[in-house]
Every structure is written in C-alpha cells, then in structure tokens.
C-alpha cells in the first residue's frame, strides 16, 4: 500500500501553516514533513516541532549527500524536504503533507507527479501585507521582500491542481479538507 503526497504552497501569510495544522487535526492518517531550514527560529518556535533548524554548513552537507527530495532558497534562507522522510511515509502507506514554496512544489512534482498540489491565495495583496505585519515576527524589510516575491509566486498558480482563496479561514480549511478527503 502506498501513501499520497499533498503539497500546499502559497505566499507567506496566505495561511499555509494554519490550514496544514487544521488538516493534521482532521485526518489521523495524515503526517507532515518538517522542512529543514537555515532560517533562525522565530520566537516560540522549537527545533523539531515547526522546522528542523540547521546551520549553513550542515545544510551544505545534506545537499552534497543527496538527502533532500527538494531544496530551495526562499526569502534569503534555504529550506529542504527530506527524501528519506518522504520515501518512508509513502512506503508505509501514510499520506504526507508538504508545506513548501513554489520551487519546492515543482521539484517534488518532478519526482512524484502523482502528488496533489494546492495553492493557497490571500484575498488581496493588502490583506496579505496586513497579515504579515500582524504576525509581528518579521522586520519591515523582510515583509517588503516577501511581498516583492508574491507576483512570481502567483505566476505559478497554473502549475497546481487546486487553488483555494483564504478569505474566510473556516471555508478555506473546509475546502482543503475536501481536497484531501477526495484523494484519501
């Protein structure tokens, strides 16, 4: 029995983490793949809970040894998805949730074309900017950089199987749950 990969992407502030947490609460058979990152932990984040935090040298070693199914530089930091985690989950018949950027989604779909990809959209650029500011985790410079990359991310929407506008969190959660339910 083989599991299925569910990819969720979207701009920073589109609600990926919140929706993914909701999906994990809804589906007992759904696991999440923690990304490895060189980004420093934000306040309240714990290594091994939200991300696997490593330094640049460790990330370089992991790339060199081919340990990632995908990796990319996003917002000035590197993020990667463990190939061993993906293969183990699928081989054990678990459905696996990937919260990755558009570059990561494209790389995963090259390796696993059967993966189900969903793009989360904010209702507007203004709402997105307000969400990023309200998080209180990033400087104005970082928020500006994230907003500058939105157009490039939105240009990749056609690469996805599904698109969900997160203008109402409960409705967006329900729509994403329906996508997962339809393939589980």
Z-matrix of the N, CA and C atoms (Angstrom, degrees):
N
C 1 1.457
C 2 1.529 1 108.67
N 3 1.301 2 115.82 1 136.15
C 4 1.459 3 120.28 2 -178.03
C 5 1.519 4 109.97 3 -117.21
N 6 1.312 5 115.63 4 143.29
C 7 1.453 6 120.43 5 176.89
C 8 1.515 7 111.24 6 -84.17
N 9 1.320 8 115.96 7 -177.50
C 10 1.461 9 122.30 8 -179.61
C 11 1.522 10 109.33 9 -127.20
N 12 1.327 11 115.03 10 147.01
C 13 1.459 12 121.53 11 176.02
C 14 1.523 13 109.53 12 -95.66
N 15 1.330 14 115.73 13 134.38
C 16 1.459 15 122.72 14 174.40
C 17 1.517 16 107.77 15 -119.35
N 18 1.330 17 116.24 16 115.69
C 19 1.459 18 122.78 17 -178.84
C 20 1.522 19 108.58 18 -99.32
N 21 1.331 20 115.86 19 132.42
C 22 1.466 21 121.51 20 173.06
C 23 1.516 22 107.55 21 -124.86
N 24 1.328 23 115.52 22 123.97
C 25 1.466 24 122.80 23 179.35
C 26 1.517 25 109.19 24 -131.54
N 27 1.317 26 114.51 25 166.57
C 28 1.452 27 121.16 26 175.98
C 29 1.509 28 108.86 27 160.12
N 30 1.313 29 116.87 28 167.10
C 31 1.465 30 119.78 29 179.52
C 32 1.527 31 111.43 30 -61.28
N 33 1.334 32 115.68 31 155.44
C 34 1.464 33 120.47 32 172.74
C 35 1.517 34 108.25 33 -55.28
N 36 1.328 35 116.43 34 130.70
C 37 1.453 36 120.56 35 -179.70
C 38 1.519 37 113.99 36 93.02
N 39 1.339 38 117.35 37 2.01
C 40 1.471 39 119.83 38 -179.73
C 41 1.527 40 112.01 39 -80.53
N 42 1.322 41 117.11 40 -11.47
C 43 1.460 42 120.82 41 178.17
C 44 1.515 43 114.79 42 103.65
N 45 1.329 44 117.27 43 14.69
C 46 1.467 45 120.23 44 -177.58
C 47 1.523 46 112.72 45 -54.82
N 48 1.316 47 116.54 46 -52.09
C 49 1.470 48 119.75 47 -176.28
C 50 1.521 49 111.64 48 -62.17
N 51 1.317 50 117.05 49 -42.65
C 52 1.465 51 121.11 50 -179.64
C 53 1.525 52 110.58 51 -64.37
N 54 1.318 53 116.68 52 -44.06
C 55 1.465 54 120.00 53 -179.51
C 56 1.523 55 110.56 54 -68.81
N 57 1.322 56 117.54 55 -40.38
C 58 1.461 57 119.67 56 178.44
C 59 1.522 58 111.27 57 -62.84
N 60 1.325 59 117.09 58 -40.32
C 61 1.470 60 120.56 59 176.40
C 62 1.529 61 110.02 60 -60.99
N 63 1.315 62 116.92 61 -42.30
C 64 1.468 63 120.76 62 177.56
C 65 1.515 64 112.12 63 -62.31
N 66 1.324 65 116.97 64 -39.62
C 67 1.467 66 120.51 65 178.55
C 68 1.521 67 111.13 66 -65.45
N 69 1.327 68 117.07 67 -39.94
C 70 1.461 69 120.55 68 178.81
C 71 1.522 70 111.01 69 -65.04
N 72 1.325 71 116.33 70 -34.91
C 73 1.465 72 120.55 71 177.00
C 74 1.522 73 111.77 72 -71.16
N 75 1.316 74 117.48 73 -27.18
C 76 1.470 75 122.75 74 -175.89
C 77 1.522 76 112.87 75 -85.66
N 78 1.332 77 116.74 76 -37.94
C 79 1.463 78 121.35 77 -173.16
C 80 1.525 79 110.74 78 -115.27
N 81 1.330 80 116.17 79 109.72
C 82 1.464 81 121.12 80 -177.74
C 83 1.525 82 112.06 81 -64.90
N 84 1.335 83 117.75 82 -28.18
C 85 1.460 84 121.10 83 -177.25
C 86 1.529 85 112.87 84 -88.08
N 87 1.317 86 117.93 85 2.17
C 88 1.453 87 122.19 86 -178.13
C 89 1.531 88 110.07 87 -96.39
N 90 1.308 89 116.56 88 127.20
C 91 1.465 90 123.14 89 177.59
C 92 1.524 91 107.87 90 -111.89
N 93 1.336 92 116.91 91 158.31
C 94 1.458 93 119.86 92 176.12
C 95 1.517 94 109.33 93 -113.00
N 96 1.301 95 115.26 94 143.07
C 97 1.451 96 121.64 95 174.16
C 98 1.519 97 107.94 96 -93.42
N 99 1.327 98 116.65 97 115.15
C 100 1.458 99 119.88 98 176.99
C 101 1.515 100 109.25 99 -73.53
N 102 1.310 101 116.34 100 131.37
C 103 1.456 102 120.80 101 176.21
C 104 1.524 103 109.72 102 -77.98
N 105 1.313 104 114.63 103 145.66
C 106 1.457 105 121.35 104 170.81
C 107 1.522 106 106.48 105 -90.47
N 108 1.323 107 117.91 106 135.90
C 109 1.459 108 120.03 107 -177.55
C 110 1.518 109 112.42 108 -142.31
N 111 1.329 110 113.79 109 153.00
C 112 1.457 111 120.96 110 172.41
C 113 1.527 112 110.74 111 -93.11
N 114 1.331 113 116.89 112 -1.15
C 115 1.466 114 120.38 113 178.47
C 116 1.518 115 109.19 114 -69.79
N 117 1.335 116 117.13 115 138.51
C 118 1.462 117 117.61 116 175.84
C 119 1.529 118 110.55 117 -68.01
N 120 1.324 119 116.74 118 148.54
C 121 1.472 120 119.18 119 178.90
C 122 1.534 121 111.06 120 -61.59
N 123 1.330 122 114.99 121 140.60
C 124 1.460 123 120.24 122 171.71
C 125 1.524 124 107.40 123 -80.14
N 126 1.302 125 115.84 124 164.88
C 127 1.459 126 120.57 125 178.11
C 128 1.526 127 109.30 126 -56.49
N 129 1.319 128 115.97 127 129.14
C 130 1.455 129 121.61 128 178.79
C 131 1.515 130 114.04 129 91.33
N 132 1.330 131 119.16 130 -10.55
C 133 1.458 132 121.05 131 178.76
C 134 1.523 133 109.84 132 -85.02
N 135 1.337 134 115.01 133 145.76
C 136 1.454 135 121.93 134 -178.19
C 137 1.525 136 109.54 135 -125.42
N 138 1.316 137 116.37 136 132.96
C 139 1.457 138 121.08 137 176.91
C 140 1.527 139 109.35 138 -56.19
N 141 1.323 140 115.75 139 130.69
C 142 1.454 141 120.70 140 179.56
C 143 1.510 142 114.00 141 88.12
N 144 1.327 143 117.51 142 -3.54
C 145 1.471 144 121.05 143 177.69
C 146 1.527 145 109.54 144 -108.91
N 147 1.327 146 116.71 145 -62.20
C 148 1.466 147 119.99 146 178.83
C 149 1.529 148 111.30 147 -88.59
N 150 1.315 149 116.27 148 -40.79
C 151 1.469 150 124.29 149 -179.28
C 152 1.513 151 108.66 150 -147.96
N 153 1.326 152 114.90 151 168.78
C 154 1.453 153 122.18 152 167.14
C 155 1.526 154 104.93 153 -103.16
N 156 1.319 155 117.29 154 109.93
C 157 1.452 156 122.50 155 -175.16
C 158 1.527 157 110.08 156 -90.93
N 159 1.343 158 116.31 157 125.51
C 160 1.460 159 122.07 158 178.17
C 161 1.521 160 109.36 159 -134.17
N 162 1.335 161 115.29 160 162.80
C 163 1.464 162 118.56 161 175.98
C 164 1.530 163 109.39 162 -87.35
N 165 1.335 164 115.83 163 174.89
C 166 1.465 165 120.62 164 -177.06
C 167 1.522 166 112.64 165 -60.96
N 168 1.322 167 117.61 166 -39.94
C 169 1.462 168 120.69 167 -178.71
C 170 1.532 169 111.22 168 -63.26
N 171 1.323 170 116.91 169 -42.59
C 172 1.466 171 120.80 170 179.17
C 173 1.532 172 110.29 171 -66.37
N 174 1.334 173 116.97 172 -41.60
C 175 1.458 174 120.00 173 178.71
C 176 1.528 175 109.81 174 -62.80
N 177 1.336 176 117.15 175 -43.21
C 178 1.472 177 120.91 176 177.77
C 179 1.526 178 110.78 177 -58.04
N 180 1.330 179 116.33 178 -43.13
C 181 1.466 180 120.45 179 178.77
C 182 1.521 181 110.89 180 -61.04
N 183 1.323 182 116.32 181 -43.81
C 184 1.462 183 121.07 182 -178.48
C 185 1.535 184 111.08 183 -64.41
N 186 1.331 185 116.92 184 -39.83
C 187 1.469 186 120.96 185 176.69
C 188 1.523 187 109.41 186 -62.99
N 189 1.327 188 116.30 187 -48.90
C 190 1.466 189 121.84 188 -177.54
C 191 1.524 190 111.67 189 -59.11
N 192 1.328 191 116.46 190 -35.94
C 193 1.468 192 120.79 191 -178.52
C 194 1.532 193 112.81 192 -85.98
N 195 1.322 194 117.40 193 1.33
C 196 1.467 195 120.56 194 176.95
C 197 1.515 196 113.70 195 69.44
N 198 1.333 197 116.94 196 34.37
C 199 1.463 198 120.46 197 -175.50
C 200 1.530 199 114.02 198 -85.54
N 201 1.335 200 117.51 199 -6.24
C 202 1.459 201 120.26 200 -177.49
C 203 1.525 202 111.99 201 -105.68
N 204 1.332 203 115.57 202 139.04
C 205 1.467 204 120.97 203 169.76
C 206 1.519 205 108.96 204 -73.32
N 207 1.332 206 115.37 205 -30.98
C 208 1.459 207 122.60 206 175.34
C 209 1.508 208 107.57 207 -158.31
N 210 1.333 209 115.02 208 153.72
C 211 1.453 210 119.92 209 171.18
C 212 1.521 211 107.30 210 -156.03
N 213 1.313 212 115.10 211 153.51
C 214 1.457 213 120.34 212 -177.76
C 215 1.523 214 109.43 213 -158.37
N 216 1.317 215 114.50 214 159.81
C 217 1.453 216 121.03 215 171.20
C 218 1.519 217 107.19 216 -93.92
N 219 1.325 218 115.51 217 122.70
C 220 1.463 219 121.96 218 -177.20
C 221 1.524 220 107.47 219 -133.28
N 222 1.317 221 116.13 220 124.83
C 223 1.467 222 121.00 221 178.98
C 224 1.532 223 111.43 222 51.09
N 225 1.322 224 115.09 223 44.86
C 226 1.470 225 123.85 224 173.30
C 227 1.532 226 115.07 225 73.49
N 228 1.311 227 116.77 226 7.76
C 229 1.466 228 120.82 227 176.36
C 230 1.522 229 108.06 228 -130.61
N 231 1.331 230 116.24 229 158.37
C 232 1.465 231 119.98 230 179.50
C 233 1.523 232 110.42 231 -100.33
N 234 1.326 233 113.26 232 144.76
C 235 1.459 234 121.92 233 179.45
C 236 1.528 235 107.19 234 -134.14
N 237 1.317 236 117.17 235 144.88
C 238 1.460 237 120.39 236 178.48
C 239 1.510 238 111.94 237 -146.85
N 240 1.330 239 115.13 238 154.44
C 241 1.461 240 123.22 239 177.86
C 242 1.525 241 108.22 240 -110.56
N 243 1.313 242 116.55 241 125.27
C 244 1.462 243 122.45 242 -178.22
C 245 1.527 244 111.54 243 -64.83
N 246 1.324 245 116.14 244 123.59
C 247 1.455 246 121.54 245 176.61
C 248 1.527 247 110.57 246 -64.31
N 249 1.336 248 117.19 247 -40.35
C 250 1.470 249 120.78 248 -179.28
C 251 1.522 250 111.34 249 -63.24
N 252 1.334 251 117.31 250 -39.93
C 253 1.469 252 120.95 251 179.40
C 254 1.529 253 110.24 252 -64.58
N 255 1.326 254 116.68 253 -44.48
C 256 1.468 255 120.45 254 179.84
C 257 1.524 256 110.34 255 -62.59
N 258 1.313 257 116.60 256 -49.76
C 259 1.469 258 120.54 257 -177.80
C 260 1.529 259 111.71 258 -62.99
N 261 1.324 260 117.57 259 -41.47
C 262 1.463 261 120.93 260 179.42
C 263 1.525 262 110.83 261 -63.96
N 264 1.322 263 117.19 262 -46.53
C 265 1.471 264 120.34 263 -178.92
C 266 1.516 265 110.71 264 -61.27
N 267 1.322 266 116.48 265 -48.53
C 268 1.466 267 119.52 266 -179.08
C 269 1.519 268 111.35 267 -64.37
N 270 1.317 269 116.33 268 -41.61
C 271 1.457 270 120.64 269 -179.55
C 272 1.520 271 113.39 270 -65.18
N 273 1.339 272 116.00 271 -30.34
C 274 1.460 273 120.79 272 178.71
C 275 1.529 274 112.02 273 -87.95
N 276 1.336 275 116.98 274 1.75
C 277 1.455 276 121.04 275 177.60
C 278 1.520 277 114.62 276 83.31
N 279 1.339 278 117.87 277 14.16
C 280 1.467 279 121.07 278 179.07
C 281 1.523 280 110.55 279 -86.56
N 282 1.306 281 115.63 280 143.01
C 283 1.458 282 120.75 281 169.57
C 284 1.514 283 106.94 282 -81.75
N 285 1.336 284 116.55 283 135.97
C 286 1.459 285 121.54 284 -173.75
C 287 1.519 286 110.26 285 -122.28
N 288 1.308 287 114.69 286 132.69
C 289 1.457 288 123.43 287 -179.24
C 290 1.522 289 108.87 288 -100.36
N 291 1.340 290 116.06 289 127.85
C 292 1.456 291 122.17 290 178.66
C 293 1.518 292 108.99 291 -118.18
N 294 1.318 293 116.64 292 121.05
C 295 1.465 294 123.70 293 175.39
C 296 1.522 295 105.16 294 -102.26
N 297 1.342 296 116.69 295 94.42
C 298 1.464 297 121.55 296 -173.70
C 299 1.523 298 110.91 297 -132.47
N 300 1.322 299 116.01 298 162.39
C 301 1.459 300 121.32 299 176.93
C 302 1.534 301 109.68 300 -78.44
N 303 1.326 302 116.21 301 179.34
C 304 1.466 303 120.64 302 -176.79
C 305 1.525 304 112.44 303 -64.28
N 306 1.341 305 117.39 304 -34.54
C 307 1.466 306 119.84 305 177.44
C 308 1.526 307 110.38 306 -65.55
N 309 1.328 308 115.63 307 -44.46
C 310 1.454 309 120.35 308 179.39
C 311 1.512 310 112.14 309 -63.94
N 312 1.326 311 116.24 310 -40.72
C 313 1.465 312 120.23 311 178.85
C 314 1.523 313 110.76 312 -61.03
N 315 1.318 314 116.87 313 -43.85
C 316 1.464 315 120.52 314 -179.98
C 317 1.534 316 110.91 315 -62.78
N 318 1.328 317 116.84 316 -42.57
C 319 1.463 318 120.41 317 179.70
C 320 1.522 319 111.28 318 -66.11
N 321 1.317 320 117.48 319 -42.31
C 322 1.467 321 120.85 320 178.59
C 323 1.524 322 110.67 321 -62.36
N 324 1.340 323 116.53 322 -41.94
C 325 1.466 324 119.08 323 -178.45
C 326 1.522 325 112.34 324 -68.32
N 327 1.324 326 118.05 325 -23.51
C 328 1.471 327 119.50 326 174.25
C 329 1.529 328 109.96 327 -68.84
N 330 1.332 329 116.29 328 -40.89
C 331 1.462 330 120.80 329 179.28
C 332 1.521 331 112.69 330 -78.47
N 333 1.334 332 115.90 331 -35.17
C 334 1.464 333 122.12 332 -174.98
C 335 1.535 334 108.56 333 -131.83
N 336 1.329 335 117.47 334 77.00
C 337 1.476 336 120.11 335 -175.50
C 338 1.526 337 113.96 336 -62.78
N 339 1.313 338 117.61 337 -17.21
C 340 1.468 339 120.77 338 179.78
C 341 1.535 340 112.06 339 -83.03
N 342 1.322 341 117.68 340 -4.86
C 343 1.470 342 121.07 341 179.15
C 344 1.529 343 109.53 342 -59.96
N 345 1.321 344 115.50 343 142.74
C 346 1.473 345 121.74 344 179.48
C 347 1.533 346 107.41 345 -96.18
N 348 1.335 347 115.51 346 119.39
C 349 1.470 348 120.31 347 -174.00
C 350 1.527 349 111.23 348 -111.31
N 351 1.329 350 115.10 349 129.74
C 352 1.466 351 122.32 350 179.17
C 353 1.522 352 109.09 351 -124.20
N 354 1.325 353 115.56 352 132.03
C 355 1.461 354 121.68 353 177.95
C 356 1.515 355 108.20 354 -105.00
N 357 1.342 356 116.13 355 127.96
C 358 1.463 357 121.86 356 178.29
C 359 1.522 358 109.30 357 -99.03
N 360 1.306 359 115.40 358 128.03
C 361 1.462 360 122.10 359 -179.43
C 362 1.516 361 110.99 360 -112.37
N 363 1.318 362 116.90 361 141.14
C 364 1.466 363 118.74 362 169.54
C 365 1.534 364 107.48 363 -78.29
N 366 1.336 365 118.56 364 161.06
C 367 1.466 366 119.69 365 179.91
C 368 1.528 367 113.00 366 -67.55
N 369 1.331 368 118.03 367 -26.01
C 370 1.463 369 121.44 368 178.63
C 371 1.524 370 109.26 369 -163.67
N 372 1.311 371 115.03 370 165.05
C 373 1.466 372 120.41 371 176.56
C 374 1.533 373 110.51 372 -64.32
N 375 1.322 374 117.02 373 -35.89
C 376 1.466 375 121.46 374 -179.80
C 377 1.528 376 110.86 375 -65.26
N 378 1.323 377 116.30 376 -42.96
C 379 1.467 378 120.20 377 177.72
C 380 1.522 379 109.75 378 -64.54
N 381 1.322 380 116.68 379 -41.35
C 382 1.456 381 120.79 380 178.65
C 383 1.531 382 110.63 381 -59.79
N 384 1.330 383 116.94 382 -46.74
C 385 1.467 384 121.01 383 179.17
C 386 1.526 385 110.59 384 -60.60
N 387 1.313 386 116.76 385 -41.56
C 388 1.467 387 120.82 386 179.61
C 389 1.530 388 110.77 387 -65.20
N 390 1.336 389 117.74 388 -39.67
C 391 1.466 390 120.84 389 178.92
C 392 1.523 391 110.98 390 -64.16
N 393 1.328 392 116.08 391 -44.10
C 394 1.467 393 119.72 392 179.94
C 395 1.522 394 110.92 393 -62.51
N 396 1.324 395 116.67 394 -42.40
C 397 1.469 396 120.44 395 179.03
C 398 1.526 397 110.67 396 -66.12
N 399 1.326 398 117.42 397 -39.52
C 400 1.466 399 121.87 398 -176.90
C 401 1.526 400 112.26 399 -67.82
N 402 1.343 401 117.40 400 -25.97
C 403 1.467 402 119.59 401 177.98
C 404 1.516 403 111.22 402 -61.21
N 405 1.340 404 115.46 403 -33.90
C 406 1.456 405 119.75 404 179.21
C 407 1.517 406 114.17 405 68.20
N 408 1.324 407 117.80 406 21.12
C 409 1.463 408 120.79 407 -176.89
C 410 1.516 409 113.00 408 -106.48
N 411 1.336 410 117.57 409 -13.39
C 412 1.457 411 120.90 410 -174.56
C 413 1.520 412 111.21 411 -126.09
N 414 1.324 413 115.35 412 150.34
C 415 1.458 414 121.26 413 176.27
C 416 1.531 415 109.42 414 -72.28
N 417 1.319 416 116.12 415 165.55
C 418 1.469 417 120.39 416 176.24
C 419 1.522 418 110.75 417 -58.73
N 420 1.331 419 116.77 418 -36.05
C 421 1.463 420 120.85 419 179.00
C 422 1.533 421 110.72 420 -63.80
N 423 1.331 422 116.80 421 -45.16
C 424 1.465 423 121.05 422 179.90
C 425 1.529 424 109.98 423 -65.17
N 426 1.319 425 117.06 424 -42.87
C 427 1.470 426 120.45 425 178.49
C 428 1.531 427 109.73 426 -60.96
N 429 1.321 428 117.11 427 -43.95
C 430 1.458 429 120.76 428 178.18
C 431 1.512 430 112.19 429 -59.93
N 432 1.330 431 116.09 430 -41.47
C 433 1.473 432 120.78 431 177.71
C 434 1.530 433 110.33 432 -63.30
N 435 1.315 434 116.74 433 -44.09
C 436 1.472 435 120.32 434 179.95
C 437 1.526 436 111.18 435 -62.96
N 438 1.313 437 116.40 436 -42.36
C 439 1.469 438 120.16 437 179.02
C 440 1.523 439 111.70 438 -66.79
N 441 1.327 440 117.40 439 -33.30
C 442 1.465 441 121.19 440 179.26
C 443 1.528 442 111.51 441 -65.32
N 444 1.324 443 117.46 442 -25.80
C 445 1.465 444 121.17 443 -178.13
C 446 1.529 445 113.71 444 -88.79
N 447 1.328 446 117.01 445 -6.24
C 448 1.469 447 120.55 446 -176.09
C 449 1.525 448 112.06 447 -60.49
N 450 1.313 449 118.49 448 -43.19
C 451 1.471 450 120.69 449 -177.66
C 452 1.527 451 111.25 450 -59.02
N 453 1.334 452 116.95 451 -42.82
C 454 1.463 453 120.30 452 179.10
C 455 1.530 454 111.09 453 -65.47
N 456 1.331 455 116.19 454 -37.10
C 457 1.468 456 119.81 455 178.13
C 458 1.531 457 110.38 456 -67.33
N 459 1.315 458 116.42 457 -44.13
C 460 1.465 459 120.45 458 -179.25
C 461 1.525 460 112.21 459 -64.42
N 462 1.309 461 117.05 460 -27.69
C 463 1.465 462 121.03 461 178.90
C 464 1.528 463 111.73 462 -66.26
N 465 1.332 464 117.40 463 -13.97
C 466 1.469 465 121.45 464 -177.85
C 467 1.533 466 113.31 465 -99.64
N 468 1.323 467 117.59 466 3.79
C 469 1.474 468 120.80 467 -176.79
C 470 1.521 469 112.06 468 -55.07
N 471 1.332 470 117.86 469 -37.16
C 472 1.469 471 121.11 470 -178.05
C 473 1.532 472 112.62 471 -64.59
N 474 1.318 473 117.68 472 -15.23
C 475 1.465 474 121.56 473 178.86
C 476 1.529 475 112.56 474 -77.57
N 477 1.322 476 117.20 475 -6.19
C 478 1.463 477 122.22 476 -173.75
C 479 1.520 478 111.61 477 -103.26
N 480 1.325 479 115.53 478 153.46
C 481 1.466 480 121.67 479 177.57
C 482 1.517 481 111.37 480 -75.59
N 483 1.323 482 116.46 481 -32.92
C 484 1.466 483 121.99 482 -175.29
C 485 1.524 484 109.62 483 -137.72
N 486 1.314 485 114.98 484 152.32
C 487 1.460 486 121.50 485 175.80
C 488 1.525 487 107.10 486 -135.28
N 489 1.332 488 116.54 487 129.03
C 490 1.459 489 121.92 488 -178.97
C 491 1.524 490 108.11 489 -126.01
N 492 1.325 491 116.28 490 125.14
C 493 1.451 492 121.19 491 175.85
C 494 1.523 493 107.91 492 -87.15
N 495 1.319 494 116.06 493 123.23
C 496 1.459 495 120.91 494 -178.52
C 497 1.531 496 109.27 495 -95.08
N 498 1.341 497 114.81 496 72.08
C 499 1.466 498 119.14 497 175.34
C 500 1.523 499 110.73 498 -98.87
N 501 1.315 500 116.74 499 -17.22
C 502 1.460 501 123.98 500 175.16
C 503 1.522 502 105.62 501 -136.97
N 504 1.333 503 117.37 502 111.32
C 505 1.457 504 121.34 503 -171.27
C 506 1.527 505 113.08 504 -56.54
N 507 1.312 506 117.54 505 -45.36
C 508 1.473 507 119.05 506 -178.13
C 509 1.526 508 111.66 507 -65.56
N 510 1.323 509 117.28 508 -38.58
C 511 1.463 510 120.62 509 177.59
C 512 1.532 511 110.47 510 -67.06
N 513 1.332 512 117.15 511 -39.75
C 514 1.463 513 120.92 512 178.50
C 515 1.527 514 110.62 513 -65.80
N 516 1.335 515 116.75 514 -41.90
C 517 1.466 516 120.22 515 176.56
C 518 1.526 517 110.50 516 -59.99
N 519 1.319 518 116.05 517 -44.03
C 520 1.473 519 120.19 518 -179.62
C 521 1.527 520 111.08 519 -63.99
N 522 1.334 521 116.76 520 -41.76
C 523 1.451 522 120.17 521 179.48
C 524 1.535 523 110.91 522 -63.47
N 525 1.320 524 116.96 523 -42.63
C 526 1.459 525 120.59 524 179.26
C 527 1.520 526 111.25 525 -68.44
N 528 1.320 527 117.48 526 -37.93
C 529 1.466 528 120.88 527 176.04
C 530 1.526 529 110.17 528 -62.96
N 531 1.318 530 116.42 529 -38.07
C 532 1.459 531 119.92 530 177.46
C 533 1.526 532 112.09 531 -63.56
N 534 1.316 533 116.82 532 -37.34
C 535 1.470 534 120.83 533 176.98
C 536 1.524 535 110.34 534 -63.44
N 537 1.323 536 116.03 535 -49.30
C 538 1.469 537 120.19 536 -179.77
C 539 1.524 538 109.93 537 -62.37
N 540 1.325 539 116.97 538 -45.89
C 541 1.472 540 121.75 539 -178.88
C 542 1.534 541 110.76 540 -58.83
N 543 1.323 542 116.19 541 -37.30
C 544 1.466 543 121.01 542 -178.37
C 545 1.526 544 114.14 543 -66.48
N 546 1.321 545 116.95 544 -19.24
C 547 1.469 546 120.67 545 -178.36
C 548 1.524 547 112.82 546 -115.99
N 549 1.310 548 117.56 547 -0.98
C 550 1.469 549 120.38 548 -177.42
C 551 1.513 550 111.29 549 -89.06
